[in-house]
Amino acid sequence: MKVIICGAGQVGWQIARHLSGERNDVTVVDNDVDLVRRATDTLDVQGIAGFASYPDVLDRAGARDAEMIIAATHSDEVNMVTCQVAHSVFGINRKIARLRSQSYLDAIYSDLYRRDHMPIDVVISPEKEVAAAALQRLRAPAAFDTEVFMDGQAQLFGITIDAECPVIHTPLRQLTDLFSTLRAVVVGVRRDGTLFAPEAKDQLFAGDDCYLFTHKDDIARTMEIFGKKTSKQERVVLVGGGNVGLTVAQTLEQSANRIRTKVIEKSRVCAERAAEALERTIVLNGDGLDAGLLAEAGISRADAMLAVTDDDKTNMLACVRAKAEGCDFTIALINDPTLVPLMTPLGIDAYINPRATTVSSILRHIRHGRVRAVYSIGDTEAEVIEAEVLSTSPIAGKRIADIDFPEGVLVGAVRKGQDVIRPSGSTRIDEGDVIAVFALSGDVPQLEQLMQVSIDFF
């Protein structure tokens, strides 16, 4: 597939990395020569320096025979015009745009993106995606990572194994015997910085980061078995009242649990805007690192604190200060993945990577076949892909034990009709089943071939 990616920043680079690694014909366009050079030097892609919305630049990028264009520059307007030019001049079939401004995302203006107006097939909002990720972290305070699958019937959790974990040093095959009715599967383990798909004989050790697929009705029991407590979030403090913080606060106001929220925002303009948009949330204007202001926000009594400013270091320090002031659970928004190893030493409970979240959202719309969801794990180390099994797939009609999955692939859940089941070697995969699969990045192309997902694409 020939793809043009407009914008060679972190999001564009990560998407190019994924697609070029799967032997797609990828061209990256950016007006920053250094970013284009970085992409061409580190990835198997072509690079064009120039403004993505210019027809002659897109022509040089090969737009006449491109099948998809992804507009992920820093400018909403450039992304929108790029999609318009791609449609009107070059007839590119699939157009994806990243839009940040909330005004462009208002549902009442959704007609703007119709084919006869501004033809954008998929609109990705980083702020909305990140806000949704933040809310998922709040609902699972014992997990450092979480994502929902199977229309909410199954959930992926990332948890750190403690020395007190009841199932530590237990071979995974024994967990199946000990908890025969538990609908949970360990699909990934990160040990000493390396992520791998575990085998039945593998054990869990203190310090391991463990990724689990769990049925929604077994979440509490799964957490208990793995030594994690579940708690209800009733008081939340948000540091950062920009687009992400405001979206999170508005969603918390609308939740049925009546969560009491306070927002701290340094910019007076942003604080006033947030105060006008929120009805029951208290907005404080000031520095989220100020101990006095945190005390005024009731940080010592808060069940959780989310630091979602646009500065990674501020978010990390705000979490450290909140912990020192007595807050039990903290979440930091982290753009730079190289800072993630500092989370545990600093005592920060969970983090959100907005770029990884945006990448996951875009991948969901560009994977071949009947892919329903894609979630990127870590620094694009692995993916969890939810897809419907086609009749043409080699895996249809076979037991899982008889399918030649790569070593880095594990099936986390299978949905047959309305029932989500824990997969075993004897589970038969039939046409129409929906499966959620953990796959290390290097094994994704082989997984797609196994599922023959390209047959019903386009």
JOFEN-V170618 format. One record per residue. N is the residue number from 0. RES is the residue in one small letter. D_LAST is the distance of its C-alpha to the last C-alpha in Angstrom with 2 decimals. Layout:
# JOFEN-V170618
n: {N;N}
res: {RES;RES}
d_last: {D_LAST;D_LAST}
This chain:
# JOFEN-V170618
n: {0;1;2;3;4;5;6;7;8;9;10;11;12;13;14;15;16;17;18;19;20;21;22;23;24;25;26;27;28;29;30;31;32;33;34;35;36;37;38;39;40;41;42;43;44;45;46;47;48;49;50;51;52;53;54;55;56;57;58;59;60;61;62;63;64;65;66;67;68;69;70;71;72;73;74;75;76;77;78;79;80;81;82;83;84;85;86;87;88;89;90;91;92;93;94;95;96;97;98;99;100;101;102;103;104;105;106;107;108;109;110;111;112;113;114;115;116;117;118;119;120;121;122;123;124;125;126;127;128;129;130;131;132;133;134;135;136;137;138;139;140;141;142;143;144;145;146;147;148;149;150;151;152;153;154;155;156;157;158;159;160;161;162;163;164;165;166;167;168;169;170;171;172;173;174;175;176;177;178;179;180;181;182;183;184;185;186;187;188;189;190;191;192;193;194;195;196;197;198;199;200;201;202;203;204;205;206;207;208;209;210;211;212;213;214;215;216;217;218;219;220;221;222;223;224;225;226;227;228;229;230;231;232;233;234;235;236;237;238;239;240;241;242;243;244;245;246;247;248;249;250;251;252;253;254;255;256;257;258;259;260;261;262;263;264;265;266;267;268;269;270;271;272;273;274;275;276;277;278;279;280;281;282;283;284;285;286;287;288;289;290;291;292;293;294;295;296;297;298;299;300;301;302;303;304;305;306;307;308;309;310;311;312;313;314;315;316;317;318;319;320;321;322;323;324;325;326;327;328;329;330;331;332;333;334;335;336;337;338;339;340;341;342;343;344;345;346;347;348;349;350;351;352;353;354;355;356;357;358;359;360;361;362;363;364;365;366;367;368;369;370;371;372;373;374;375;376;377;378;379;380;381;382;383;384;385;386;387;388;389;390;391;392;393;394;395;396;397;398;399;400;401;402;403;404;405;406;407;408;409;410;411;412;413;414;415;416;417;418;419;420;421;422;423;424;425;426;427;428;429;430;431;432;433;434;435;436;437;438;439;440;441;442;443;444;445;446;447;448;449;450;451;452;453;454;455;456;457}
res: {m;k;v;i;i;c;g;a;g;q;v;g;w;q;i;a;r;h;l;s;g;e;r;n;d;v;t;v;v;d;n;d;v;d;l;v;r;r;a;t;d;t;l;d;v;q;g;i;a;g;f;a;s;y;p;d;v;l;d;r;a;g;a;r;d;a;e;m;i;i;a;a;t;h;s;d;e;v;n;m;v;t;c;q;v;a;h;s;v;f;g;i;n;r;k;i;a;r;l;r;s;q;s;y;l;d;a;i;y;s;d;l;y;r;r;d;h;m;p;i;d;v;v;i;s;p;e;k;e;v;a;a;a;a;l;q;r;l;r;a;p;a;a;f;d;t;e;v;f;m;d;g;q;a;q;l;f;g;i;t;i;d;a;e;c;p;v;i;h;t;p;l;r;q;l;t;d;l;f;s;t;l;r;a;v;v;v;g;v;r;r;d;g;t;l;f;a;p;e;a;k;d;q;l;f;a;g;d;d;c;y;l;f;t;h;k;d;d;i;a;r;t;m;e;i;f;g;k;k;t;s;k;q;e;r;v;v;l;v;g;g;g;n;v;g;l;t;v;a;q;t;l;e;q;s;a;n;r;i;r;t;k;v;i;e;k;s;r;v;c;a;e;r;a;a;e;a;l;e;r;t;i;v;l;n;g;d;g;l;d;a;g;l;l;a;e;a;g;i;s;r;a;d;a;m;l;a;v;t;d;d;d;k;t;n;m;l;a;c;v;r;a;k;a;e;g;c;d;f;t;i;a;l;i;n;d;p;t;l;v;p;l;m;t;p;l;g;i;d;a;y;i;n;p;r;a;t;t;v;s;s;i;l;r;h;i;r;h;g;r;v;r;a;v;y;s;i;g;d;t;e;a;e;v;i;e;a;e;v;l;s;t;s;p;i;a;g;k;r;i;a;d;i;d;f;p;e;g;v;l;v;g;a;v;r;k;g;q;d;v;i;r;p;s;g;s;t;r;i;d;e;g;d;v;i;a;v;f;a;l;s;g;d;v;p;q;l;e;q;l;m;q;v;s;i;d;f;f}
d_last: {11.02;13.12;13.82;16.72;18.69;21.34;24.32;25.91;27.79;27.60;24.21;22.59;24.49;23.45;19.70;20.34;22.40;19.76;16.99;19.56;21.07;17.95;18.17;15.52;16.79;17.98;20.20;22.28;23.96;27.10;30.39;32.32;33.14;34.27;31.00;29.08;31.70;31.41;27.66;28.18;31.28;29.88;26.24;24.57;23.07;24.01;25.77;26.49;29.35;29.16;28.10;24.33;24.58;26.35;24.43;26.42;25.59;21.81;22.42;24.36;21.61;19.30;17.28;17.14;14.60;13.02;9.33;10.58;14.07;16.05;19.34;21.84;25.15;28.26;28.23;26.30;27.06;25.86;22.51;22.20;23.37;21.11;17.99;19.78;20.58;17.11;15.91;19.08;20.08;17.13;14.17;12.00;8.67;8.94;12.62;14.62;18.38;21.29;24.00;27.46;29.58;30.04;30.62;27.05;25.92;28.23;26.59;28.67;26.93;23.33;23.01;23.26;19.57;18.42;16.48;19.87;21.76;20.55;16.75;15.78;12.75;14.47;18.22;19.90;23.66;25.59;28.67;27.19;25.49;28.83;30.86;28.90;29.51;33.17;33.59;32.22;34.77;37.46;36.76;37.14;40.06;40.75;37.35;36.44;32.70;30.78;27.37;26.44;23.98;23.43;23.85;27.18;28.51;28.48;29.33;29.37;32.73;34.15;37.94;40.75;43.11;46.72;49.89;50.71;47.47;48.66;46.26;46.88;47.64;46.30;44.01;40.67;41.20;44.36;42.54;40.80;44.28;45.97;43.41;42.07;40.74;39.10;35.32;34.76;33.51;34.27;31.05;32.12;35.43;36.33;39.79;41.63;38.50;36.35;33.49;33.07;31.88;35.25;36.56;38.64;41.87;41.15;43.20;42.78;45.27;46.50;44.40;41.14;38.03;36.45;32.96;33.05;30.63;32.60;32.38;33.17;36.40;37.62;37.19;40.89;42.11;39.85;41.15;44.69;44.35;43.13;45.98;44.24;45.59;43.57;44.97;44.37;43.63;45.91;46.84;44.40;45.15;42.47;43.33;41.21;40.60;37.81;34.32;33.62;37.11;37.16;33.88;35.27;38.61;37.17;35.16;38.34;40.31;38.01;38.04;40.13;42.18;43.98;43.67;46.21;44.76;46.45;44.77;46.45;45.27;47.11;46.13;48.20;45.67;42.85;45.35;46.38;42.82;42.10;45.40;44.53;41.10;42.43;44.84;46.29;45.56;48.34;47.40;49.78;49.94;50.78;49.95;48.16;50.25;53.47;55.16;57.05;53.97;52.20;55.35;55.30;51.71;53.05;51.22;53.70;52.88;49.10;46.89;44.25;43.77;40.50;40.81;37.83;39.25;37.50;39.98;39.51;43.21;44.27;41.99;43.40;46.99;46.60;45.52;48.49;50.85;49.55;50.16;53.62;54.33;53.52;49.85;48.49;44.76;43.08;39.50;38.82;35.88;35.50;33.34;34.95;34.00;37.20;39.22;37.81;40.47;43.10;41.99;44.02;47.20;47.19;46.81;43.59;41.93;38.24;36.00;32.73;30.75;28.84;26.87;25.79;24.93;22.79;21.09;20.36;18.91;16.56;15.57;14.74;11.82;10.58;11.11;8.68;8.51;10.75;12.75;15.14;17.38;18.38;21.96;23.49;27.08;29.86;29.29;25.79;27.75;25.50;22.60;22.46;19.04;18.66;16.04;15.98;16.99;15.05;17.25;16.06;17.14;20.52;21.91;21.61;25.17;26.87;29.36;28.60;31.71;30.34;27.00;27.28;26.00;26.93;30.12;28.46;26.32;27.71;26.38;27.72;27.01;25.60;25.02;25.82;25.62;27.41;29.41;28.73;30.75;31.99;30.61;33.12;33.19;33.71;30.76;28.48;24.71;23.35;20.09;19.18;21.24;20.18;21.49;22.37;22.93;24.98;24.15;26.00;23.85;24.68;23.47;19.98;18.36;20.37;19.47;15.71;16.67;18.88;16.28;13.81;11.08;8.70;8.81;6.56;3.82;0.00}
